[in-house]
Amino acid sequence: MAKWFFEPGHTAAEFRARHMMVTYVRGQLKNVHGLLEVDADEPEKARVEATVDATQVYTGRSAPARRPPPQC
């Protein structure tokens, strides 16, 4: 059985979410720890174990990245 460990600093969980049904927001959760186990003879029994810190999301935009309110 082969075993790979997710290396913090070199592993990220990525996501893409629809915004206002017009565009997508993409981001990464960079603090990912875990492992992947695969048996070449029985790949259907592969196993993934992961922990993701969802308190730190990177989208490439500064926070808060908001437009100024409209002027009335």
Chimera marker file (.cmm) of the C-alpha trace (Angstrom):
<marker_set name="trace">
<marker id="1" x="0.000" y="0.000" z="0.000" r="1" g="1" b="0" radius="0.5"/>
<marker id="2" x="1.350" y="3.413" z="-0.983" r="1" g="1" b="0" radius="0.5"/>
<marker id="3" x="0.882" y="6.291" z="1.455" r="1" g="1" b="0" radius="0.5"/>
<marker id="4" x="1.279" y="10.000" z="0.657" r="1" g="1" b="0" radius="0.5"/>
<marker id="5" x="1.114" y="12.789" z="3.217" r="1" g="1" b="0" radius="0.5"/>
<marker id="6" x="-0.226" y="16.237" z="2.330" r="1" g="1" b="0" radius="0.5"/>
<marker id="7" x="2.635" y="18.620" z="2.885" r="1" g="1" b="0" radius="0.5"/>
<marker id="8" x="1.498" y="21.825" z="4.613" r="1" g="1" b="0" radius="0.5"/>
<marker id="9" x="2.668" y="24.836" z="2.635" r="1" g="1" b="0" radius="0.5"/>
<marker id="10" x="2.520" y="22.878" z="-0.636" r="1" g="1" b="0" radius="0.5"/>
<marker id="11" x="-1.086" y="21.666" z="-0.486" r="1" g="1" b="0" radius="0.5"/>
<marker id="12" x="-4.320" y="23.637" z="-0.856" r="1" g="1" b="0" radius="0.5"/>
<marker id="13" x="-8.012" y="22.874" z="-1.165" r="1" g="1" b="0" radius="0.5"/>
<marker id="14" x="-9.463" y="24.993" z="-3.972" r="1" g="1" b="0" radius="0.5"/>
<marker id="15" x="-13.057" y="26.050" z="-4.542" r="1" g="1" b="0" radius="0.5"/>
<marker id="16" x="-15.179" y="27.962" z="-7.029" r="1" g="1" b="0" radius="0.5"/>
<marker id="17" x="-18.559" y="29.461" z="-6.069" r="1" g="1" b="0" radius="0.5"/>
<marker id="18" x="-21.164" y="31.236" z="-8.184" r="1" g="1" b="0" radius="0.5"/>
<marker id="19" x="-21.651" y="34.921" z="-7.328" r="1" g="1" b="0" radius="0.5"/>
<marker id="20" x="-24.906" y="36.676" z="-8.288" r="1" g="1" b="0" radius="0.5"/>
<marker id="21" x="-25.409" y="34.077" z="-11.057" r="1" g="1" b="0" radius="0.5"/>
<marker id="22" x="-23.038" y="36.165" z="-13.191" r="1" g="1" b="0" radius="0.5"/>
<marker id="23" x="-19.492" y="35.299" z="-12.245" r="1" g="1" b="0" radius="0.5"/>
<marker id="24" x="-17.472" y="32.965" z="-10.070" r="1" g="1" b="0" radius="0.5"/>
<marker id="25" x="-15.413" y="33.582" z="-6.965" r="1" g="1" b="0" radius="0.5"/>
<marker id="26" x="-12.391" y="31.316" z="-6.679" r="1" g="1" b="0" radius="0.5"/>
<marker id="27" x="-10.366" y="30.682" z="-3.578" r="1" g="1" b="0" radius="0.5"/>
<marker id="28" x="-8.030" y="28.457" z="-1.659" r="1" g="1" b="0" radius="0.5"/>
<marker id="29" x="-7.840" y="27.029" z="1.815" r="1" g="1" b="0" radius="0.5"/>
<marker id="30" x="-4.101" y="26.722" z="2.298" r="1" g="1" b="0" radius="0.5"/>
<marker id="31" x="-3.803" y="25.046" z="5.707" r="1" g="1" b="0" radius="0.5"/>
<marker id="32" x="-4.451" y="21.422" z="4.675" r="1" g="1" b="0" radius="0.5"/>
<marker id="33" x="-3.146" y="18.363" z="6.516" r="1" g="1" b="0" radius="0.5"/>
<marker id="34" x="-3.820" y="14.726" z="5.724" r="1" g="1" b="0" radius="0.5"/>
<marker id="35" x="-2.887" y="11.575" z="3.878" r="1" g="1" b="0" radius="0.5"/>
<marker id="36" x="-3.823" y="9.445" z="0.884" r="1" g="1" b="0" radius="0.5"/>
<marker id="37" x="-3.509" y="5.648" z="0.932" r="1" g="1" b="0" radius="0.5"/>
<marker id="38" x="-3.788" y="3.615" z="-2.283" r="1" g="1" b="0" radius="0.5"/>
<marker id="39" x="-3.336" y="-0.107" z="-2.880" r="1" g="1" b="0" radius="0.5"/>
<marker id="40" x="-2.409" y="-0.666" z="-6.553" r="1" g="1" b="0" radius="0.5"/>
<marker id="41" x="-4.175" y="-4.054" z="-6.490" r="1" g="1" b="0" radius="0.5"/>
<marker id="42" x="-7.403" y="-2.621" z="-5.049" r="1" g="1" b="0" radius="0.5"/>
<marker id="43" x="-7.588" y="1.086" z="-5.995" r="1" g="1" b="0" radius="0.5"/>
<marker id="44" x="-11.322" y="1.158" z="-5.240" r="1" g="1" b="0" radius="0.5"/>
<marker id="45" x="-10.375" y="0.871" z="-1.559" r="1" g="1" b="0" radius="0.5"/>
<marker id="46" x="-8.284" y="4.064" z="-1.635" r="1" g="1" b="0" radius="0.5"/>
<marker id="47" x="-8.609" y="6.193" z="1.478" r="1" g="1" b="0" radius="0.5"/>
<marker id="48" x="-8.261" y="9.942" z="2.032" r="1" g="1" b="0" radius="0.5"/>
<marker id="49" x="-8.050" y="11.605" z="5.422" r="1" g="1" b="0" radius="0.5"/>
<marker id="50" x="-7.850" y="15.399" z="5.536" r="1" g="1" b="0" radius="0.5"/>
<marker id="51" x="-8.214" y="18.336" z="7.884" r="1" g="1" b="0" radius="0.5"/>
<marker id="52" x="-8.802" y="21.783" z="6.394" r="1" g="1" b="0" radius="0.5"/>
<marker id="53" x="-8.643" y="25.041" z="8.382" r="1" g="1" b="0" radius="0.5"/>
<marker id="54" x="-11.589" y="26.975" z="6.944" r="1" g="1" b="0" radius="0.5"/>
<marker id="55" x="-10.935" y="30.076" z="9.051" r="1" g="1" b="0" radius="0.5"/>
<marker id="56" x="-8.315" y="31.347" z="6.594" r="1" g="1" b="0" radius="0.5"/>
<marker id="57" x="-9.627" y="31.680" z="3.044" r="1" g="1" b="0" radius="0.5"/>
<marker id="58" x="-7.459" y="33.175" z="0.272" r="1" g="1" b="0" radius="0.5"/>
<marker id="59" x="-9.293" y="34.662" z="-2.717" r="1" g="1" b="0" radius="0.5"/>
<marker id="60" x="-6.614" y="37.029" z="-3.998" r="1" g="1" b="0" radius="0.5"/>
<marker id="61" x="-8.669" y="40.041" z="-2.920" r="1" g="1" b="0" radius="0.5"/>
<marker id="62" x="-8.046" y="42.250" z="0.077" r="1" g="1" b="0" radius="0.5"/>
<marker id="63" x="-10.611" y="42.122" z="2.862" r="1" g="1" b="0" radius="0.5"/>
<marker id="64" x="-13.040" y="43.677" z="2.700" r="1" g="1" b="0" radius="0.5"/>
<marker id="65" x="-13.107" y="43.808" z="-1.093" r="1" g="1" b="0" radius="0.5"/>
<marker id="66" x="-16.303" y="45.787" z="-1.511" r="1" g="1" b="0" radius="0.5"/>
<marker id="67" x="-17.409" y="48.493" z="-3.880" r="1" g="1" b="0" radius="0.5"/>
<marker id="68" x="-18.178" y="51.880" z="-2.339" r="1" g="1" b="0" radius="0.5"/>
<marker id="69" x="-21.881" y="52.457" z="-1.647" r="1" g="1" b="0" radius="0.5"/>
<marker id="70" x="-23.826" y="54.152" z="-4.451" r="1" g="1" b="0" radius="0.5"/>
<marker id="71" x="-24.182" y="57.932" z="-4.203" r="1" g="1" b="0" radius="0.5"/>
<marker id="72" x="-27.803" y="59.092" z="-4.016" r="1" g="1" b="0" radius="0.5"/>
<link id1="1" id2="2" r="1" g="1" b="0" radius="0.2"/>
<link id1="2" id2="3" r="1" g="1" b="0" radius="0.2"/>
<link id1="3" id2="4" r="1" g="1" b="0" radius="0.2"/>
<link id1="4" id2="5" r="1" g="1" b="0" radius="0.2"/>
<link id1="5" id2="6" r="1" g="1" b="0" radius="0.2"/>
<link id1="6" id2="7" r="1" g="1" b="0" radius="0.2"/>
<link id1="7" id2="8" r="1" g="1" b="0" radius="0.2"/>
<link id1="8" id2="9" r="1" g="1" b="0" radius="0.2"/>
<link id1="9" id2="10" r="1" g="1" b="0" radius="0.2"/>
<link id1="10" id2="11" r="1" g="1" b="0" radius="0.2"/>
<link id1="11" id2="12" r="1" g="1" b="0" radius="0.2"/>
<link id1="12" id2="13" r="1" g="1" b="0" radius="0.2"/>
<link id1="13" id2="14" r="1" g="1" b="0" radius="0.2"/>
<link id1="14" id2="15" r="1" g="1" b="0" radius="0.2"/>
<link id1="15" id2="16" r="1" g="1" b="0" radius="0.2"/>
<link id1="16" id2="17" r="1" g="1" b="0" radius="0.2"/>
<link id1="17" id2="18" r="1" g="1" b="0" radius="0.2"/>
<link id1="18" id2="19" r="1" g="1" b="0" radius="0.2"/>
<link id1="19" id2="20" r="1" g="1" b="0" radius="0.2"/>
<link id1="20" id2="21" r="1" g="1" b="0" radius="0.2"/>
<link id1="21" id2="22" r="1" g="1" b="0" radius="0.2"/>
<link id1="22" id2="23" r="1" g="1" b="0" radius="0.2"/>
<link id1="23" id2="24" r="1" g="1" b="0" radius="0.2"/>
<link id1="24" id2="25" r="1" g="1" b="0" radius="0.2"/>
<link id1="25" id2="26" r="1" g="1" b="0" radius="0.2"/>
<link id1="26" id2="27" r="1" g="1" b="0" radius="0.2"/>
<link id1="27" id2="28" r="1" g="1" b="0" radius="0.2"/>
<link id1="28" id2="29" r="1" g="1" b="0" radius="0.2"/>
<link id1="29" id2="30" r="1" g="1" b="0" radius="0.2"/>
<link id1="30" id2="31" r="1" g="1" b="0" radius="0.2"/>
<link id1="31" id2="32" r="1" g="1" b="0" radius="0.2"/>
<link id1="32" id2="33" r="1" g="1" b="0" radius="0.2"/>
<link id1="33" id2="34" r="1" g="1" b="0" radius="0.2"/>
<link id1="34" id2="35" r="1" g="1" b="0" radius="0.2"/>
<link id1="35" id2="36" r="1" g="1" b="0" radius="0.2"/>
<link id1="36" id2="37" r="1" g="1" b="0" radius="0.2"/>
<link id1="37" id2="38" r="1" g="1" b="0" radius="0.2"/>
<link id1="38" id2="39" r="1" g="1" b="0" radius="0.2"/>
<link id1="39" id2="40" r="1" g="1" b="0" radius="0.2"/>
<link id1="40" id2="41" r="1" g="1" b="0" radius="0.2"/>
<link id1="41" id2="42" r="1" g="1" b="0" radius="0.2"/>
<link id1="42" id2="43" r="1" g="1" b="0" radius="0.2"/>
<link id1="43" id2="44" r="1" g="1" b="0" radius="0.2"/>
<link id1="44" id2="45" r="1" g="1" b="0" radius="0.2"/>
<link id1="45" id2="46" r="1" g="1" b="0" radius="0.2"/>
<link id1="46" id2="47" r="1" g="1" b="0" radius="0.2"/>
<link id1="47" id2="48" r="1" g="1" b="0" radius="0.2"/>
<link id1="48" id2="49" r="1" g="1" b="0" radius="0.2"/>
<link id1="49" id2="50" r="1" g="1" b="0" radius="0.2"/>
<link id1="50" id2="51" r="1" g="1" b="0" radius="0.2"/>
<link id1="51" id2="52" r="1" g="1" b="0" radius="0.2"/>
<link id1="52" id2="53" r="1" g="1" b="0" radius="0.2"/>
<link id1="53" id2="54" r="1" g="1" b="0" radius="0.2"/>
<link id1="54" id2="55" r="1" g="1" b="0" radius="0.2"/>
<link id1="55" id2="56" r="1" g="1" b="0" radius="0.2"/>
<link id1="56" id2="57" r="1" g="1" b="0" radius="0.2"/>
<link id1="57" id2="58" r="1" g="1" b="0" radius="0.2"/>
<link id1="58" id2="59" r="1" g="1" b="0" radius="0.2"/>
<link id1="59" id2="60" r="1" g="1" b="0" radius="0.2"/>
<link id1="60" id2="61" r="1" g="1" b="0" radius="0.2"/>
<link id1="61" id2="62" r="1" g="1" b="0" radius="0.2"/>
<link id1="62" id2="63" r="1" g="1" b="0" radius="0.2"/>
<link id1="63" id2="64" r="1" g="1" b="0" radius="0.2"/>
<link id1="64" id2="65" r="1" g="1" b="0" radius="0.2"/>
<link id1="65" id2="66" r="1" g="1" b="0" radius="0.2"/>
<link id1="66" id2="67" r="1" g="1" b="0" radius="0.2"/>
<link id1="67" id2="68" r="1" g="1" b="0" radius="0.2"/>
<link id1="68" id2="69" r="1" g="1" b="0" radius="0.2"/>
<link id1="69" id2="70" r="1" g="1" b="0" radius="0.2"/>
<link id1="70" id2="71" r="1" g="1" b="0" radius="0.2"/>
<link id1="71" id2="72" r="1" g="1" b="0" radius="0.2"/>
</marker_set>
